[in-house]
Amino acid sequence: MERNGPRLCLLAPLVALLLLLAVHTSGSVNSGPAGARAGSPSAPSGTAAELTTWPEFGLNPQRSDVTAASTGITAANVGQLSDRRITLPGTIDSSPIYVADATVRGATHDVAVMTSSYGRTFAVDVNSGALLWTYTPPGYSGWAGSAQITTASPLLDPSPGHRYVYAASPDGVVHKLSLASGKEVHTGAWPVTVTRDPTKEKMGAALNVDGPYVIVATGGYIGDIPVYQGHVVLIDRGSGKIRAVFNTLCANRRTIIVPSSCPQSDSAILSRGGAVVEPGGKRLLVDTGNATWDGRRYFGDSVLELTVPGLRLRQSYTPRDQAKLNSQDLDLGSSAPALLGEGRVLVAGKDAVMRVLDLARLDGSAPGGKARLGGEVQTLPTPGGDQLFTAPAVWHHGKETTVFVADFSATAAYALRGGRLHQLWENETPGTSPIVAGGLLYVYEPSAGGIEVYRPSSGNPIAKLPGAPGHWNSPIVVDGHVIEPEGDANDHSGSGTVDILSAP
């Protein structure tokens, strides 16, 4: 499934770097980036804000993976970063989150929080490498070393003070932890169970947030071992009560179901990004993997737009060749929907096809009509023609939009013009989910290890940062640090490494 292949590099210039409109964790569009501190004395001259918080996978609920705020790392100093590699008692096959100047155990620390494949969550001081606290979920010894894992990235509570962290464990439970101590919250309905069979249903996608709700998605394990169903769960952050559930199979049932009680299996929500919140926070998008489709109760290989907070289906998209995707294990939903702007959505999967959809009419017709197959605006091949398991990065700069996509064969950039994508450059280097931070493009190379740093306008390499091989891991760049976990959850190891690269 994972492979590398040489490709010809095609370079083309873009316009100069301008200011990005970033998105806050509330789910609405704002003029400043999430986690930015205005007027920081360490920010470069002319920069309005410094990025000091990375609260979730993709940086924001829209999963854009882009910020124009100063990160403290520039083209001038990226080649001079100091590297501290730490070993943890767990593999972090996901992305970390970060908070500067957090109070942990009675002192102030710059903290990275990350969750291992067996559900242990760690808080690490990025300046010293010290382990500040470890949360080990109850029952850990019962699945440690087995194939029962999670690859869900944790989530920082968006309330002022960021008092809590949300994390998943392989027993199908979402935990609310104190950032200050790592202790679990047991008030209200916390912790929350989101599956009736965690041996078949896995939390693989990153947790997300939409206003007062934590968003959780489930999929299956490698090998598509039945019976399971992908579903979306909305949890009230304060009380821990489940507010809504959408099952992508047996969609007429509105609660968490016993998987074997549904006559169909699979339809996993397996992508790194999981649920993607649309600007404004009133709707979200998910896409699904292989399963049957009828457009009413069963939604295999489909893109679904759901309302918030009810999780009611508003509209959907399903490719014309859905039956082929299902029969040949070519999950449409191996990569999450990417919000491109201009009313467009990008979705791509294991069939190596990228599809551009009209967000107002996903299947080409107005929402509320009879479900049908097809309706995409554009199709084009993935970089390297390979299966896509990563989340694209969507960069709005001035009046331009550039989309960065990496797979196990190549990395490429595309311009959105007139509602269609046009390739700008492509190289032969594979990667996981790209990020654009402080004017630089970062792409982790999972097979060889390390992070490629490019000029986003041209794809010209600037630096190669050190690192070990991995899998779905992707870096964050924030507050003068590049933080990259490494390792593969499918190795079922009890340890892993994290590289923390810091500006001089």
Summary of the structure (lengths in Angstrom):
residues: 504
radius of gyration: 20.7
end to end distance: 39.2
largest distance: 61.2
contacts: 1968
relative contact order: 0.16
helix: 5%
strand: 38%
